[in-house]
Amino acid sequence: MRSGDRAAMFEELKPMMAQVTPEAAIADAQAWLEFLRGRSEVREAPIGTVGYCMGGRMALRMAGEFADAVSAAASFHGGNLATGEDDSPHLAAVRAAGELYIGHADNDRSMPPEQMARLTRELAEAHVRHTAELYPGAAHGWTQADTPAYDEEASERHWMRLLELFGRVLQPAAV
């Protein structure tokens, strides 16, 4: 996708993205969980969630808001994860019972070092199992192969980390 096309796309998406408030995201997650629980082909088992950019905020929020359901959550190049605002995602994440993985972009204006430190410190103080990892040289959006921010090495590492987390934590129960 050309950068001009991408800019136009985000101009169109911005108003919709603004509607994804913490309350709306929680309501959507609740509906998703109820849908899954109501499906006969879905077994009772740990749930994992993953998010990129603003989805990373949602993954961490869901891990805390639905601690009884979410056993693993991952956020990659998530922005504004530990702000000073009352609705900051880290305030929900500190209630997580599952394990969290946070992959930070080294060059990301939306997630400065102060927020990285706040997130790590508050998760540790709350005794939440977590790993926070900095991807040196990576820019915000490094996992998106159709953008200039794409970093193949960092993207491959993120897949390894995600698959390891989900493979270890979301193992099927012995029958």
C-alpha positions in Angstrom: 0.0 0.0 0.0 1.4 3.4 -0.9 1.9 5.9 1.9 -0.7 8.3 0.4 -3.2 5.5 0.3 -2.4 4.6 3.9 -2.8 8.2 5.0 -6.2 8.4 3.3 -7.2 5.2 4.9 -6.3 6.4 8.4 -8.2 9.7 7.8 -11.3 7.6 7.2 -10.6 5.3 10.1 -9.8 7.9 12.7 -13.5 8.7 13.6 -14.2 5.0 14.0 -11.1 4.4 16.1 -12.1 7.2 18.4 -15.3 5.3 19.2 -13.3 2.4 20.5 -13.4 3.6 24.1 -12.3 1.4 27.0 -16.0 0.9 27.8 -16.8 -0.1 24.3 -13.8 -2.5 24.1 -14.8 -4.2 27.4 -18.4 -4.6 26.1 -17.1 -6.1 22.9 -14.8 -8.5 24.8 -17.7 -9.5 27.0 -19.9 -10.3 24.0 -17.0 -12.2 22.4 -16.5 -14.3 25.5 -20.2 -15.0 25.8 -20.3 -16.1 22.1 -17.4 -18.5 22.6 -18.9 -20.0 25.8 -22.1 -20.6 24.0 -20.6 -22.6 21.1 -20.7 -26.4 21.4 -17.5 -26.8 19.4 -15.5 -24.6 21.8 -14.2 -26.4 24.8 -13.7 -25.0 28.2 -10.0 -24.0 28.2 -7.7 -21.0 28.8 -8.1 -18.1 26.4 -5.3 -16.1 24.8 -5.5 -12.7 23.3 -3.1 -10.7 21.3 -3.1 -7.1 20.0 -1.0 -4.8 17.9 -0.8 -1.0 18.3 -4.2 0.0 19.8 -5.1 -3.7 19.9 -2.2 -4.1 22.3 -4.0 -1.8 24.7 -7.2 -3.9 24.3 -5.3 -7.2 24.9 -3.9 -5.9 28.2 -7.2 -4.4 29.3 -9.0 -7.6 28.5 -6.5 -9.6 30.6 -7.3 -7.5 33.6 -11.0 -7.1 33.1 -11.6 -10.8 32.4 -8.9 -12.3 34.6 -10.9 -15.5 35.2 -11.0 -16.1 31.4 -7.7 -14.8 29.9 -4.7 -17.0 30.7 -2.3 -15.3 28.2 -2.2 -11.9 26.6 0.4 -10.3 24.3 0.8 -6.7 23.2 3.1 -5.8 20.3 4.1 -2.2 19.7 1.2 -1.1 21.8 1.0 2.6 22.5 0.1 4.6 25.6 -0.1 1.5 27.7 0.8 3.2 31.0 -0.3 6.8 30.9 -1.3 9.0 33.8 -4.9 8.9 32.7 -7.7 7.2 34.7 -8.4 4.8 31.9 -4.8 3.8 31.2 -4.6 0.1 30.1 -2.0 -0.7 32.8 -4.6 0.0 35.5 -6.6 -3.0 34.2 -3.6 -5.1 33.4 -2.4 -5.1 37.0 -5.5 -7.3 37.8 -4.5 -10.0 35.3 -4.3 -13.5 36.6 -2.8 -14.8 33.4 0.7 -14.3 31.9 1.4 -11.2 29.9 4.0 -10.5 27.2 4.7 -6.9 26.1 6.9 -6.3 23.1 8.0 -2.7 22.9 9.3 -0.9 19.8 12.6 0.9 20.5 11.5 3.9 18.4 7.9 4.6 19.4 6.7 8.0 20.3 3.5 6.5 21.6 5.3 4.4 24.2 8.1 6.4 25.7 10.6 4.9 28.2 8.8 6.4 31.1 5.6 4.5 30.3 7.6 1.3 29.7 9.1 1.7 33.1 5.8 2.5 34.8 4.1 -0.6 33.1 6.9 -3.0 34.2 7.1 -1.6 37.7 3.3 -1.7 38.3 2.9 -5.2 36.9 5.8 -6.4 39.1 4.3 -4.7 42.2 1.0 -6.4 41.5 2.8 -9.7 41.1 1.5 -10.2 37.5 3.5 -12.8 35.6 4.9 -10.8 32.6 7.7 -10.3 30.3 8.4 -6.9 28.8 10.9 -6.9 26.0 12.4 -4.0 24.0 13.0 -4.7 20.3 16.1 -2.6 19.6 16.0 -0.5 16.4 12.3 -1.4 15.8 9.8 1.3 15.0 6.2 1.4 15.9 4.4 -1.0 13.6 7.4 -3.3 13.0 5.2 -6.3 12.4 3.3 -4.9 9.5 5.0 -6.2 6.3 3.3 -3.6 4.1 4.8 -0.6 5.9 8.2 1.2 6.0 8.3 0.3 9.7 8.5 -3.4 8.9 11.5 -5.1 10.5 11.8 -8.7 9.4 14.1 -9.8 12.2 11.9 -8.2 14.9 8.8 -9.6 13.3 10.2 -13.2 13.3 11.2 -12.8 17.0 7.7 -11.5 17.9 6.2 -14.7 16.3 8.5 -16.9 18.3 7.6 -15.1 21.5 3.9 -15.2 20.8 3.9 -18.9 19.8 6.0 -19.8 22.9 3.7 -18.0 25.2 0.5 -19.4 23.8 2.0 -22.9 23.4 3.1 -23.0 27.0 0.2 -21.3 28.7 -2.7 -22.5 26.5 -1.9 -26.2 26.3 -4.9 -28.4 25.9 -6.0 -30.1 29.1 -5.1 -33.8 29.3 -8.1 -36.0 28.4 
